[in-house]
Amino acid sequence: MKVLVSVKRVVDYNVKVRVKADNSGVDLTNVKMALNPFCEIAVEEAVRLKEKGLASEIVVVTIGPSTAQEQLRTALALGADRAVLVEADEALNALAVAKLLKAVVDKEQPQLVILGKQAIDSDNNQTGQMLAALSGFAQGTFASKLEVAGDKVNVTREIDGGLQTVALNLPAIVTTDLRLNEPRYASLPNIMKAKKKPLETVTPSALGVSTASTQQILRVEAPASRSAGIKVKSVAELVEKLKTEAKVI
């Protein structure tokens, strides 16, 4: 079984992001970039499937600038066999990404596609679902447990009422939640081996996909700073402030 894992290059979650002076976007100058945490979970799950003898090959793919090769090498060090970079310097919306991934899926013909449920920069939570719609594959989203059984994959997902398990016919698309697994750290020998693993670079035009967006970002602003709280000496004073100042009662 071939497994395709889609990953994304994002600002490291430990970094406090800054908005550009002209409010056109996030300032990425000299900012540490990393593999999206949900994507790390997707890579780890694919590697575990291979370790169990259920997956024969793991192909990792990302869409972004040439510098995204760094994150692909990280995924290769974690256990992926080869990588594909769809080189695109412009910012793409979820639908454009899904169309590009659909082209890669058509080319690679994987039996299972695993994605992080969302990226921590845009938080759209759309790409996996859009890819499933475009490809016609069965989908299991927010997976907290994944089991491959013959020509089916059982996905346990957390819902408001508890846990729901769905059985998907392969080929299928699964998006990962935080509780699916704990990603491993790449060892130094594997990091060195990853430098020699194959990494293919293609362009959207070579895949026959138009990435023209119907969306436009008008303005990006940092969240408003929260004002400091106040202390009250009695319940009566609290009620009075809720009435006169907060005006919630």
Secondary structure, 3 states (H helix, E strand, C coil): CEEEEEECEEECCCCCCEECCCCCCEECCCCCEEECHHHHHHHHHHHHHHHCCCCCEEEEEEEECHHHHHHHHHHHHHCCCEEEEEECCCCCCHHHHHHHHHHHHHHHCCCEEEEECCCCCCCCCCHHHHHHHHHCCEEEEEEEEEEEECCEEEEEEEECCEEEEEEEECCEEEEECHHHCCCCCCCHHHHHHHCCCCEEEECCCCCCCCCCCCCCCCCCCCCCCCCCCCCCCCHHHHHHHHHHCCCCC
